[in-house]
């Protein structure tokens, strides 16, 4: 099984399965083809021992907020006879940007080297005690009794983190493929970000995969798969397809002071609750009261803020706050300001003025590469903002969530700065300094936490109340 990242502002993650020597698949949303995938497996030598080598190529070509989005993913991995990964290489190209991730699995540690736009970094991941990391979740449960559930971890190369998953053997079923009934084995794969259903032949080969947004990966002949090329850019817009309408529709969100929402359709217990919003269970639904705190006129000095929240001023994956160029630029932007929030706002304003949007980039990027090009998606704005704020001494965390635009909620990213008493949301993609109540938080933290949020598949949003300024 190979993890195939489909990323834009919403940071989707596709999962594909292939057990045959060579498998071709078409990628579809609402019967519109958006790409293809190829999987090849063979026996090979790895460090003097026999291993299974798997190569994949995936092409996705669609729209993102009206801009053409093309993503090409190449992977090469080696695993032992039990399916335990030995090494993995992921190369993702999108919008002229490339990220290469090399991972080596040794005992209870995973050593990862990342090259992002020419910028190099490393990270070591510790496998939780007693846990196992696998390549193919289906191997964990296929052959086991129906209803059997197993827990395991998968490597996400985009956030460079280990994600806990569950796979359940759901038994035999009959599905239609091209109008023909096919007998399959069903495996449910539960990832904290989404749930997917894999349909496999009796031999374990992929027949179909169903994922979020109506996305389907369907095994098909090579000729049919290759009939789609990058030049066949689909007119389907992934941002629009993943957006959520509210009832009733919202307008004039800039005038809002608070917003009371009810969300139904998923377990949303993981949604963050704090200064920006309060989340509580309401029967089978979840109430989200969004109440951004008022901007204080003065906050604590930078030195005191750093003493209070030292972990949120450190460099992390894709957020090189200790890079000398970032530190020098942050110093120039802040211009001697010692008030924490005022310094954060100066950084936010600088990013807003110097960055330009480019929705056609589907790679999670290092802030140094973002700074060199000064363009990107909302996630890039947030990563650059967080890096410069931390470099200036402002405790800052990344946030992923929803924002309302033209009456629909779209996936979005921004930052929060610590003022000494509370976290204040700041968004460098809009003219307004502070986030409005139509910004709903799904996750927060560093890259690995903020960009591993739950995809709200099937969720309904009801507006129960709102207060204007």
N, C-alpha and C positions, 0 to 999 in steps of 0.2 A: 504494500500500500504506500502511495506517495502523497505527500501533502502539497497541494498545488495552490499557492496563494493568489487570490484574485483581490487586488487591493486598489482602493481609491480612498476617498475620505472614509468609507465605511469599513475598510480593512476586512473583507470577506476571506474565508478560507475554504477552498474546495478540497474534497478528499476523493481520490480515485483509486480503484483497485484493479489489479491485473495479475493473473496467475499463469497465463499462457506465455509461450516464448515471445510472441509479439501480439499486441492488442492495439487496435485503433478505436477511438471513441469520438463521437460528436458532442459538443456542448450546446445545449439549447435552453432558452428561456421563453416560455409561452410559444413553443414551436418555432421560434426564430433562432437560427443558428448563430452563435457568437464565437465559435472557435472549435478546436479539436485537440485531442491528446493522443500521444503514442507512447506505449510502454514496451520495453524489450528486456527480457531476463535471460541470463546465461550463467553457466558455471565458470568461475574464474579463480585465479590465485590472489590471495591477499595476505601479505606478510608471510609467505611460505606455506599457507594453509588454503584448503579449498573453501571457497565462499560463493555466495550467490551475488552476482552483479546485476543491478537494475538501472536502466537508463530511461529517462522520460523526456519528452518534449511536449510542451503545452503552448498553444497560441490562443489568445483571447483578443478579440477586436470588436469594440462596441463604442458607446458614447458615454461621457461623464459630464453632466451639466452642460450639454451642448458641444463639448469638445471631443474629438476623437481620442479614444483610449486604446492603446495596443500594449499588450503584455506578453512577453515570451519567457518561458521558464524552462531551463535545462537542468536536469538533476542526474547525478551518478551516485549510487550508493552500493555498499557491500554489507552483507549480513551473514551470520553463521547459520548452521543447519537448523537451529531452534528459532530462527527469525530475529535474533538479537542483533541490532545494528552495530556495525564495526566502524564505518565511516560514512559520511554523507557530504556531498557538495551540491549547493544550490546556486544557480546563476539566474538572476531575474533582470531582464531588460525592459524598460518602459520609458517612453518619452525621451530617449537619448541618454537615460541614466542606467547604470548597472550596479547591482549589489551581488557580491559573491560571498557565500557563507560556507566555510569548511568546518565540519565537526568530526571529532575523533572520540569514540566511546571506549573508555578504559575503566573497568571495574565500576565504582560508584560515582565516577566523574565524567563529564562531557566537556572537552576542551574545544572552544569555538574561536575561529579567526574570521573577522569580517573585513571586507574591502568594499567601501561604499563611496562611489565617486572618486576613487583614488585615495580616500582616507582609510587608514588601517586601525583596527582595534581588536582586542581579544577579550574573551570572557570565559570563565570556568563555571559550569553548572554542577551542582551536587544533586545526585539522584536521591530522592527520599529513601530513608532506611526501609528495607524490605520491599521496595517498589521495583517494577520492571519497566524498562523502556523497550518498545517494540516498533517494528516498521509496519506490520500489517495486522490491524485489529481483528480481521476476520479469522486469522490463524489462531487467535486466542480462544475463540468460542466455537468455530466450526467443528463438528464432530461431537460436541458436548450436548447434553440433553436440552430440549427446547425450554426456553425460559432461563437458562443459565446466563448469569452476568459476571463479567470479569472486569477488573480495574487495571489500568496501565497508564503509561505516560508516552506522549509523542513530542518530538522536537518541533517547535515552530521557528523556522529560520528567520522570519521577518522581525519578530520581537526578541529573538534569541532567548527563548524560555522553554521550559518543559511544561506541557499542558496535561493535566489529569483528565483522562477519558474513561468511559465505560462502554463496553460492547455487550449486547444481549443477542443470543441466538433466538430469533423469534419464530423459527420453524419454517415449514414449507408453505408456498403460496403459488397462485397462478396470476401472472400479470400479462398485459398486452404489450408487445413490442412490434411496432409497424403493423398493427392490426391483427397480429398472430398471437394466440395464447401460448405462454411459455411457463413451464414448471421451474420454480426457483427456490433457493434457500434464502431466507431473509435475515439480515443482521442489522440491528439498530445501533448506531454509534452516537453516544451522547457526549458531546463536547460542551464545556461551560459556555461557549459562544454560540452553539447551535446544535441541533439534532439532525442527523442524516440517516437515510435508509439505503442500504446496499442490497441489491438482488443478485445472487450468484447462481451459476450453473452447478450441477452435481459435482463437477470437477473443481469448483472453486473459482471459475473464471467470471469476470464481471459481465453482467447482462445489462444492468441499469443502476444508476445512483440517483437518488432524489435528495435535493438539498433545499436551502432557503430560496425565496423569491421565485419559486417554481423552477429552479434550475435543475436540469437533468443532464446526466452524462450517460450516453447510450453507446454500447458497443456496436460498431458498424464496419463495413468493408473499408479497406484502405482508400480505394478510389473515391468513395463517398465522403470520407473524412477529409481528404485532401482537396476536394472540390471547393473547400472554403480556404481562402488565403487572407493575409493581412489586408490585401487590397479590397476584400469584400466587407469592409467595415460595416458592422450591423448598425441599423438606425435605432436600435433599442438603447435607451438611456438607463444605465445602471443606477444612477442617483435617483431618478424619478421612480424606477421600479421598486426601489427599496424604501422610498419615502412613505409616510403614514399620514393619512387625512385625520383631522380631528372633527368631533361633532360637539357643538357647531364649529364652523371654520373660524379661525382667528384672523383679525386684521389689526393694524396699528399697534403692533407689539411694543414699539418703542415707548408708548405711553403707559405701559403696564407697570404697576408696582408689585403686585403679587398675582399668582396664577394657581388655581386649584384644579388638579386633574385626577381622573380615575382611569387606570390602565387595567385592562383585562386580557386574558389569553395565555399568560405565562407566569411562572414563579419568578417574581422580581425581588425576592428577599435580598439579593446581592446589591441592589441599587444603593449608592451612598446617601447617607442622611447626615446633615450637619448645618453649617452656617448658611449655605445656599438653598437647601431644600430639606423638607421633612418627609420621610417615607414611612407609611404605616399600612398594615394589612386591613382591608375592609371587606370581610366576607371572602368571596372568591376573587376579589379585585384588590388593587393596590392604589392607595391615595398618595399622590405626590403634590405637596404644597410647596410651591417655589416662591421664595421670599429673599431675593438677594439683599444683603445688608447694605445700608446706606454708606456711601463713600465718606470716610472721616476726613476732616480737614487736615489733621496732623496725625502721624503714627509714631512708632518708636524708631530710634536710630538704627541704621543698618547693622552696626556692630552688635547691638542687643538682639535684633531679630535673628542674626546668625547664631548667637549663643543659645537662643531658645529652640531653634529648629536646624541644627547643623547638618542633619542628613539630607535636607532639601536644598542645600547649597553645593552639594558634591557633584562631581562629574559621574555620569552613568552612560549606558549604551546609547549612542546617537546624541547624547547631550554632553559634549566635551567642555564643561564649564571651566576646566583648568587649562585649556589651550591658551597659550600666550596671546595669540591674535584675538581670541574672544575676550580675554581679560582686558586687553588694551582698548578694543572697540567699546566694551561696556563702560570703561572709565571715561572715554570720550563722550559717549551718549549721556551718561549720568551727570557729567560736568560738575562734580563736587557735591551734588545733592546727597545729604545724609539721611533724610527722611525716607523710610522704607517704601511706603506706598508711592510717594512722589518719584522715587527712583524707578520703581516698576512701571509707572505710567510713562516715564520718559522712554523706556525701552519699548513699551507697547507702541507708542507713537512713532518711534523710529522704524520699527518693523512694518507698521501700517503704511508709512510713507515710502519705504524703499522696496518692499516686496510687491510682486504683481502675480495675479492668479494664473495658474496653468493646471487645469483639471485633467490633463492628459498624462500625468505622471503617476504610475501605480507602484512605486517603490518606497518603503520606509527609509528615509534618508538621514544621514548624519548631518548635524547642524553646520559643519564646515562646508559640506557640499551645497547645502541650501544657501549659505551666505555667499558662496562663490557665484551662484547663478541668480540669486535673488528672485526666484519664482517657485511656485509650487501650489499644492493643495492646502486645505486648512490645517492638516496635520503638520505640514512643513512650517507654516507660520507659527504653530504652537511650539514645535521643537526648537526653532530658532529663538523664539521669545523666551522659553524656559532656560535655554543655554545662556543667553545674554543676561537675563535677570539673575541667575545663579552666579554668573561671573562677576556681577556687580555686588554680590552679597545678599541678594533678596531670596529668601526661602520660597521656592516655586515648585509646583507640581503640575503635571499634565492632566488634562481632563478630556474624556470623550463622551459624547452625548448626542442630543437632538437639538436642533434649532428650527424655528418656524420661519418659513419663507413662502410667500404667496399662498398662505392658508394650509400648507402641509409641513410636517415635521421631517427634516432631513438629518442624516448623520453628520456630525460636526466635531471639531476639536478646538480647544482653547486652553488657557492656563489659569491657575489660581496662585495669588501671591499672599504670603502671610504678613499681617500688619502688627502682630503682637497680641491681638485679641481674637482675630478671626481671619478666615480665608476669603479673599475678594477675587471674583472671576473677572478676567480681562481678556478681550478678544481682539486680536490684531487684524482681523479680516474685515472689520466694520468700522465706520467713522466713530461710533459711540465708544467711549472708553470701557465702561463696565458692561458686563453681560446683562441682558434683560431677562425677565421671568420666563420667557419662551425658550430659554436655554435649559434643558432638562439633562441632568447628569446621569450617565450610565456607569462610569468608572473613573478612577482617579489614581495617580501615582506616577511612577516612572514609565518608560515606554512599555515594558513587559506587563505592567498592570493596567495602565490606562487604555492600551490598544488591544486588550483581550476581553472586550466587553461582550455581553450577551446580545446577539442579533434578535430584534423584536419581531420575529416571524409570527404573523397572525395576531399581533397585539392590536387592540382597539383603544383609542384615546378619546375620552369624553371630557369636555371642559365643563366643570361644575360651577366655577365662579372665577371672577377676576376683579382686581381693583386697579384703577388708573391713578396716575399721579395727580 
